[in-house]
Amino acid sequence: ITAHPTSNLIAVGHDAGMVVFKLDCERPLAMCHGNNLFMVQEGGLNIVDMERNMKGTQIATTRRPPNAMVSGMKSLQFNTYNTTETNVLIFYTQDNGCYDLITGPNNITNDTHITPKQGNAMAVCFTARNRFAVLQNSGAIGIYNMQNEMSKKFEPPMS
């Protein structure tokens, strides 16, 4: 029996071979807003209308993890400030931190498919109806609009 020093992997050997156990979070990223459940499952962002039917509709594809042993996904956020459209941020720990911005209409149907806008970040969060903040790798904070264009950048005060 041995454990990997930096990953959540445990290897167990026996006479017939070896088995590797992955100790990664297996529950999907999810967030509920109103009657809709947004969750990342099977390589895409799915929306489930819990009032009408419990069948999920995939509205966007997500990034594939670089390693099959870890998901790489850290958080999913729905923009509760915006009531006119659907905005979702998915944050990943892979590639030194990155995110997908998914923006689409409120009336999502089965044939809706949204192409995510991507960027690099150490952290992301929604700050207003049409803005989100990105903590960049340099330590600066960028304010972006829903087209994933930077509108303002500033250095945080250091104490």
Accessible surface in RSA format (square Angstrom, percent):
REM  Atomic radii and reference values for relative SASA: ProtOr
REM  Chains: A
REM  Algorithm: Lee & Richards
REM  Probe-radius: 1.40
REM  Slices: 20
REM RES _ NUM      All-atoms   Total-Side   Main-Chain    Non-polar    All polar
REM                ABS   REL    ABS   REL    ABS   REL    ABS   REL    ABS   REL
RES ILE A   1   172.88  98.4 107.35  80.0  65.52 157.9 107.72  77.6  65.15 176.8
RES THR A   2    87.65  62.3  80.40  81.5   7.25  17.3  59.84  80.4  27.81  42.0
RES ALA A   3    69.12  63.6  47.30  73.0  21.82  49.6  47.91  67.5  21.21  56.2
RES HIS A   4    85.68  46.8  69.46  48.3  16.21  41.5  45.26  46.6  40.42  47.0
RES PRO A   5   125.27  91.3  83.23  75.9  42.05 152.8  94.74  78.2  30.54 189.8
RES THR A   6   123.74  88.0  84.15  85.3  39.59  94.3  78.41 105.3  45.33  68.5
RES SER A   7    43.26  36.6  27.86  37.2  15.40  35.5   9.05  19.3  34.22  47.9
RES ASN A   8    87.24  60.2  80.53  77.8   6.71  16.2   8.51  20.5  78.73  76.1
RES LEU A   9    34.89  19.4  33.04  23.6   1.85   4.6  33.15  23.3   1.74   4.7
RES ILE A  10    53.25  30.3  53.09  39.6   0.15   0.4  53.25  38.3   0.00   0.0
RES ALA A  11    19.81  18.2  17.09  26.4   2.72   6.2  17.31  24.4   2.50   6.6
RES VAL A  12    40.54  26.7  40.54  36.7   0.00   0.0  40.54  35.2   0.00   0.0
RES GLY A  13    49.95  61.6   0.00   N/A  49.95  61.6  22.52  61.8  27.44  61.4
RES HIS A  14   105.85  57.9  77.92  54.2  27.94  71.5  75.80  78.1  30.05  35.0
RES ASP A  15   160.47 112.4 121.25 120.7  39.22  92.7  44.74 105.3 115.72 115.4
RES ALA A  16    96.53  88.8  53.43  82.5  43.10  98.0  65.70  92.5  30.83  81.7
RES GLY A  17    36.24  44.7   0.00   N/A  36.24  44.7  33.30  91.4   2.94   6.6
RES MET A  18   131.08  67.9  97.30  64.4  33.79  80.4  75.48  64.2  55.60  73.7
RES VAL A  19    65.02  42.8  61.20  55.4   3.81   9.2  65.02  56.5   0.00   0.0
RES VAL A  20    65.46  43.1  42.09  38.1  23.37  56.3  42.09  36.6  23.37  63.4
RES PHE A  21   100.65  50.4  98.19  60.8   2.46   6.4 100.65  61.0   0.00   0.0
RES LYS A  22    75.85  37.0  52.11  32.0  23.74  56.5  22.28  20.1  53.56  57.1
RES LEU A  23   101.44  56.5  84.85  60.7  16.59  41.7  91.82  64.5   9.62  25.9
RES ASP A  24    35.27  24.7  24.27  24.2  11.00  26.0   2.29   5.4  32.99  32.9
RES CYS A  25    76.36  57.8  52.72  58.8  23.64  55.6  43.87 111.2  32.49  35.0
RES GLU A  26   125.21  71.9  95.96  72.6  29.24  69.6  59.66 115.4  65.54  53.5
RES ARG A  27   189.40  79.5 172.11  87.7  17.30  41.2  64.32  87.9 125.08  75.8
RES PRO A  28    58.88  42.9  41.48  37.8  17.40  63.3  50.72  41.9   8.16  50.7
RES LEU A  29    37.29  20.8  33.58  24.0   3.70   9.3  35.38  24.9   1.90   5.1
RES ALA A  30    56.11  51.6  24.59  38.0  31.52  71.7  24.70  34.8  31.41  83.2
RES MET A  31    62.17  32.2  56.19  37.2   5.98  14.2  57.90  49.2   4.27   5.7
RES CYS A  32    68.99  52.2  45.72  51.0  23.27  54.7  28.42  72.0  40.57  43.7
RES HIS A  33    72.11  39.4  66.66  46.3   5.45  14.0  45.84  47.2  26.27  30.6
RES GLY A  34    64.31  79.3   0.00   N/A  64.31  79.3  39.44 108.2  24.87  55.7
RES ASN A  35    75.12  51.8  69.22  66.9   5.90  14.2   8.77  21.1  66.35  64.1
RES ASN A  36    45.26  31.2  45.26  43.7   0.00   0.0   0.09   0.2  45.16  43.7
RES LEU A  37    42.09  23.4  42.09  30.1   0.00   0.0  42.09  29.6   0.00   0.0
RES PHE A  38     2.41   1.2   2.41   1.5   0.00   0.0   2.41   1.5   0.00   0.0
RES MET A  39    34.96  18.1  34.96  23.1   0.00   0.0  25.55  21.7   9.41  12.5
RES VAL A  40     8.21   5.4   4.29   3.9   3.93   9.5   4.29   3.7   3.93  10.6
RES GLN A  41    75.27  42.1  69.15  50.5   6.12  14.6  16.47  35.1  58.80  44.6
RES GLU A  42   165.78  95.2 122.88  93.0  42.91 102.2  58.64 113.4 107.14  87.5
RES GLY A  43    46.65  57.5   0.00   N/A  46.65  57.5  31.12  85.4  15.53  34.8
RES GLY A  44     0.00   0.0   0.00   N/A   0.00   0.0   0.00   0.0   0.00   0.0
RES LEU A  45     0.00   0.0   0.00   0.0   0.00   0.0   0.00   0.0   0.00   0.0
RES ASN A  46    19.07  13.2  19.07  18.4   0.00   0.0   2.73   6.6  16.34  15.8
RES ILE A  47    17.64  10.0  15.60  11.6   2.03   4.9  15.60  11.2   2.03   5.5
RES VAL A  48     5.28   3.5   5.28   4.8   0.00   0.0   5.28   4.6   0.00   0.0
RES ASP A  49    32.39  22.7  29.64  29.5   2.74   6.5  17.76  41.8  14.63  14.6
RES MET A  50    74.45  38.6  53.10  35.1  21.35  50.8  30.73  26.1  43.73  57.9
RES GLU A  51   129.44  74.3  96.21  72.8  33.23  79.1  37.62  72.8  91.82  75.0
RES ARG A  52   206.82  86.8 169.59  86.5  37.23  88.6  59.85  81.8 146.98  89.1
RES ASN A  53    81.68  56.3  73.36  70.9   8.32  20.0  32.77  78.9  48.91  47.3
RES MET A  54   138.35  71.6 114.66  75.9  23.69  56.4 109.52  93.1  28.84  38.2
RES LYS A  55   160.70  78.4 149.30  91.6  11.40  27.1  99.58  89.6  61.12  65.1
RES GLY A  56    35.02  43.2   0.00   N/A  35.02  43.2   7.79  21.4  27.23  61.0
RES THR A  57    26.12  18.6  22.33  22.6   3.79   9.0  11.29  15.2  14.82  22.4
RES GLN A  58    73.66  41.2  57.99  42.4  15.67  37.3  18.36  39.1  55.30  41.9
RES ILE A  59     0.00   0.0   0.00   0.0   0.00   0.0   0.00   0.0   0.00   0.0
RES ALA A  60     0.00   0.0   0.00   0.0   0.00   0.0   0.00   0.0   0.00   0.0
RES THR A  61    67.21  47.8  65.44  66.3   1.77   4.2  43.60  58.6  23.61  35.7
RES THR A  62    13.87   9.9   0.13   0.1  13.74  32.8   2.12   2.8  11.75  17.8
RES ARG A  63    45.92  19.3  33.93  17.3  11.99  28.5  23.76  32.5  22.17  13.4
RES ARG A  64   208.16  87.4 191.44  97.6  16.71  39.8  73.64 100.6 134.52  81.5
RES PRO A  65    54.21  39.5  38.31  34.9  15.89  57.8  38.48  31.8  15.72  97.7
RES PRO A  66   102.57  74.8  56.98  51.9  45.59 165.7  69.32  57.2  33.25 206.6
RES ASN A  67    67.83  46.8  63.24  61.1   4.59  11.1  20.55  49.5  47.29  45.7
RES ALA A  68    92.76  85.3  64.59  99.7  28.17  64.1  71.88 101.2  20.89  55.3
RES MET A  69    57.38  29.7  57.22  37.9   0.17   0.4  43.86  37.3  13.53  17.9
RES VAL A  70    56.57  37.2  54.68  49.5   1.88   4.5  55.67  48.4   0.89   2.4
RES SER A  71    46.04  38.9  38.49  51.4   7.55  17.4  33.47  71.3  12.57  17.6
RES GLY A  72     8.83  10.9   0.00   N/A   8.83  10.9   5.60  15.4   3.23   7.2
RES MET A  73    42.43  22.0  24.17  16.0  18.26  43.5  18.32  15.6  24.11  31.9
RES LYS A  74   130.85  63.8 111.77  68.6  19.08  45.4  56.54  50.9  74.31  79.2
RES SER A  75    34.84  29.4  32.32  43.1   2.51   5.8  30.11  64.1   4.73   6.6
RES LEU A  76    16.64   9.3   0.93   0.7  15.71  39.5   0.93   0.7  15.71  42.3
RES GLN A  77    46.81  26.2  46.76  34.2   0.05   0.1  22.97  48.9  23.84  18.1
RES PHE A  78    16.01   8.0   8.58   5.3   7.43  19.3   8.58   5.2   7.43  21.3
RES ASN A  79     0.29   0.2   0.00   0.0   0.29   0.7   0.29   0.7   0.00   0.0
RES THR A  80    69.64  49.5  52.46  53.2  17.18  40.9  31.98  43.0  37.66  56.9
RES TYR A  81   128.10  59.8 106.83  60.8  21.27  55.3  68.46  51.4  59.64  73.5
RES ASN A  82     5.21   3.6   1.74   1.7   3.48   8.4   0.02   0.0   5.20   5.0
RES THR A  83   109.62  78.0  90.27  91.5  19.35  46.1  70.93  95.3  38.69  58.5
RES THR A  84   100.66  71.6  77.25  78.3  23.41  55.8  73.35  98.5  27.31  41.3
RES GLU A  85    49.68  28.5  49.50  37.4   0.18   0.4   7.91  15.3  41.77  34.1
RES THR A  86     4.20   3.0   4.20   4.3   0.00   0.0   0.11   0.1   4.09   6.2
RES ASN A  87     0.00   0.0   0.00   0.0   0.00   0.0   0.00   0.0   0.00   0.0
RES VAL A  88     0.00   0.0   0.00   0.0   0.00   0.0   0.00   0.0   0.00   0.0
RES LEU A  89     0.96   0.5   0.27   0.2   0.69   1.7   0.28   0.2   0.69   1.8
RES ILE A  90     0.00   0.0   0.00   0.0   0.00   0.0   0.00   0.0   0.00   0.0
RES PHE A  91    21.44  10.7  21.23  13.1   0.21   0.5  21.23  12.9   0.21   0.6
RES TYR A  92     0.72   0.3   0.72   0.4   0.00   0.0   0.72   0.5   0.00   0.0
RES THR A  93    75.02  53.4  57.27  58.1  17.75  42.3  43.07  57.8  31.95  48.3
RES GLN A  94    20.81  11.6  10.50   7.7  10.31  24.6  13.59  28.9   7.22   5.5
RES ASP A  95   102.89  72.1  73.21  72.9  29.68  70.2  31.23  73.5  71.66  71.5
RES ASN A  96   127.68  88.1 108.20 104.6  19.48  46.9  24.45  58.8 103.23  99.8
RES GLY A  97     4.68   5.8   0.00   N/A   4.68   5.8   3.66  10.0   1.02   2.3
RES CYS A  98     0.03   0.0   0.03   0.0   0.00   0.0   0.03   0.1   0.00   0.0
RES TYR A  99     3.60   1.7   3.60   2.0   0.00   0.0   0.50   0.4   3.10   3.8
RES ASP A 100     0.16   0.1   0.16   0.2   0.00   0.0   0.00   0.0   0.16   0.2
RES LEU A 101     0.19   0.1   0.00   0.0   0.19   0.5   0.00   0.0   0.19   0.5
RES ILE A 102     0.16   0.1   0.16   0.1   0.00   0.0   0.16   0.1   0.00   0.0
RES THR A 103    25.46  18.1  14.21  14.4  11.25  26.8  14.21  19.1  11.25  17.0
RES GLY A 104     9.61  11.8   0.00   N/A   9.61  11.8   9.61  26.4   0.00   0.0
RES PRO A 105    65.30  47.6  58.11  53.0   7.19  26.1  64.50  53.3   0.80   5.0
RES ASN A 106    77.63  53.5  57.73  55.8  19.90  47.9  26.48  63.7  51.15  49.4
RES ASN A 107   117.78  81.2 102.51  99.1  15.28  36.8  46.00 110.7  71.78  69.4
RES ILE A 108    32.48  18.5   3.18   2.4  29.30  70.6   3.18   2.3  29.30  79.5
RES THR A 109    74.64  53.1  67.77  68.7   6.87  16.4  69.33  93.1   5.31   8.0
RES ASN A 110   131.72  90.8 107.62 104.0  24.10  58.0  32.13  77.3  99.59  96.3
RES ASP A 111   128.98  90.3  95.83  95.4  33.15  78.4  50.72 119.4  78.26  78.0
RES THR A 112    26.52  18.9  17.83  18.1   8.69  20.7  16.12  21.7  10.40  15.7
RES HIS A 113   110.29  60.3  80.33  55.8  29.96  76.6  57.13  58.9  53.16  61.9
RES ILE A 114    17.34   9.9  14.15  10.5   3.19   7.7  17.34  12.5   0.00   0.0
RES THR A 115   107.88  76.7  95.67  97.0  12.21  29.1  66.12  88.8  41.76  63.1
RES PRO A 116    20.85  15.2  10.21   9.3  10.64  38.7  10.21   8.4  10.64  66.1
RES LYS A 117    72.17  35.2  67.13  41.2   5.04  12.0  49.02  44.1  23.14  24.7
RES GLN A 118    99.73  55.8  76.15  55.7  23.58  56.2  17.79  37.9  81.94  62.1
RES GLY A 119    18.46  22.8   0.00   N/A  18.46  22.8  18.44  50.6   0.02   0.0
RES ASN A 120   101.11  69.7  85.99  83.1  15.12  36.4  13.90  33.5  87.21  84.3
RES ALA A 121     0.00   0.0   0.00   0.0   0.00   0.0   0.00   0.0   0.00   0.0
RES MET A 122    99.16  51.4  80.90  53.5  18.27  43.5  78.50  66.7  20.66  27.4
RES ALA A 123    44.41  40.8  42.76  66.0   1.65   3.7  44.02  62.0   0.39   1.0
RES VAL A 124    11.99   7.9   0.46   0.4  11.53  27.8   3.20   2.8   8.79  23.8
RES CYS A 125    57.53  43.5  57.53  64.2   0.00   0.0  22.34  56.6  35.19  37.9
RES PHE A 126    20.76  10.4   7.66   4.7  13.10  34.1   7.66   4.6  13.10  37.5
RES THR A 127    66.77  47.5  38.46  39.0  28.31  67.5  39.88  53.6  26.89  40.7
RES ALA A 128    38.36  35.3  33.98  52.4   4.38  10.0  38.36  54.0   0.00   0.0
RES ARG A 129   125.13  52.5 122.40  62.4   2.73   6.5  38.74  52.9  86.40  52.4
RES ASN A 130    54.41  37.5  54.41  52.6   0.00   0.0  13.10  31.5  41.32  39.9
RES ARG A 131    79.17  33.2  79.17  40.4   0.00   0.0  11.36  15.5  67.82  41.1
RES PHE A 132     0.00   0.0   0.00   0.0   0.00   0.0   0.00   0.0   0.00   0.0
RES ALA A 133    14.70  13.5  13.53  20.9   1.17   2.7  13.69  19.3   1.02   2.7
RES VAL A 134     0.03   0.0   0.03   0.0   0.00   0.0   0.03   0.0   0.00   0.0
RES LEU A 135    61.89  34.5  58.83  42.1   3.07   7.7  58.83  41.3   3.07   8.2
RES GLN A 136    23.98  13.4  23.62  17.3   0.36   0.9  15.02  32.0   8.96   6.8
RES ASN A 137    85.98  59.3  59.57  57.6  26.40  63.6  32.64  78.6  53.34  51.6
RES SER A 138    89.45  75.6  46.80  62.5  42.65  98.2  57.77 123.0  31.68  44.4
RES GLY A 139    21.07  26.0   0.00   N/A  21.07  26.0  20.50  56.2   0.57   1.3
RES ALA A 140     0.00   0.0   0.00   0.0   0.00   0.0   0.00   0.0   0.00   0.0
RES ILE A 141    42.18  24.0  42.18  31.4   0.00   0.0  42.18  30.4   0.00   0.0
RES GLY A 142     0.00   0.0   0.00   N/A   0.00   0.0   0.00   0.0   0.00   0.0
RES ILE A 143    33.40  19.0  33.40  24.9   0.00   0.0  33.40  24.1   0.00   0.0
RES TYR A 144    29.47  13.8  29.47  16.8   0.00   0.0  11.10   8.3  18.38  22.7
RES ASN A 145    27.80  19.2  27.80  26.9   0.00   0.0   4.99  12.0  22.81  22.1
RES MET A 146     8.50   4.4   7.13   4.7   1.38   3.3   7.13   6.1   1.38   1.8
RES GLN A 147   109.51  61.2  98.44  71.9  11.07  26.4  38.28  81.5  71.22  54.0
RES ASN A 148    31.56  21.8  16.16  15.6  15.40  37.1   4.13   9.9  27.43  26.5
RES GLU A 149   101.28  58.1  96.66  73.1   4.61  11.0  39.92  77.2  61.36  50.1
RES MET A 150    83.05  43.0  50.94  33.7  32.11  76.4  37.45  31.8  45.59  60.4
RES SER A 151    65.28  55.2  24.98  33.3  40.29  92.8  32.07  68.3  33.21  46.5
RES LYS A 152   130.46  63.6 122.63  75.2   7.84  18.7  73.52  66.2  56.94  60.6
RES LYS A 153   113.38  55.3  84.86  52.1  28.53  67.9  37.81  34.0  75.57  80.5
RES PHE A 154    83.76  41.9  76.52  47.4   7.25  18.9  83.76  50.8   0.00   0.0
RES GLU A 155   121.40  69.7 101.86  77.1  19.54  46.5  61.46 118.9  59.94  48.9
RES PRO A 156    30.10  21.9  24.74  22.6   5.36  19.5  24.74  20.4   5.36  33.3
RES PRO A 157   130.98  95.5 100.89  92.0  30.10 109.4 112.50  92.9  18.48 114.9
RES MET A 158   158.78  82.2 123.44  81.7  35.34  84.1  96.51  82.1  62.26  82.5
RES SER A 159   164.09 138.7  86.00 114.8  78.09 179.9  84.21 179.3  79.88 111.9
END  Absolute sums over single chains surface
CHAIN  1 A     9806.8       7591.3       2215.5       5240.3       4566.4
END  Absolute sums over all chains
TOTAL          9806.8       7591.3       2215.5       5240.3       4566.4
